[in-house]
Amino acid sequence: MLHYAVIFFVIALIAAVLGFSGIAGAASNIAWILFVVFLILAIISMFRKRG
């Protein structure tokens, strides 16, 4: 999941450099959502292993 977030972040950076603001915005939103989902799943996984 984190891998895909990084990929979308790189796509957003490249699109921003090339001037594609719509694609850059969409890719950065997708990357942000994937990163948040990764964090939530990582926290849940940490607490499940302790208990």
N, C-alpha and C positions, 0 to 999 in steps of 0.2 A: 504494500500500500504506500509506504513511504517512497518507494522507487518511482511509482507513477506520479506522486506529488512533485518530485524533483524533475521528472520529465516534463510535466506541464509547466513548471516554473521556467525551465529552460526554453520551452516553446514560447512562453509569454515574453521572455527577455528578447529572443530573436525577433519575434513579431514587433515588439516595441521599437527595436533598433531599425527595422525595415519600414516602420511607419504604419503598420496595420494595427491601429488602436483597438478596433473592435475584437479582433482575434486575440490580441494581447490581454484585453480585459476579461474575455471569456476564459482564456487559459489560466489566468491568475486566479479567477474565482474557483475554477475547478481544482487547481492546486491547493488553494486554501481549504476547501471542503475536504479534500482527501487527507490533508495534514491534520485537520481537526478530528476526523474519523480515526486516523492512525493513533492520535494521542488518547482518545477515549478507549480504543481497544487495548492499547498498551497499559493504561491504568487499570482497566478491568482485569487484564491478564496478570498484572502484578498482584492484585488483591486476591485473585483466585488461587494463585500458587502459595500464598501465605497461609490460607485457611485450609 
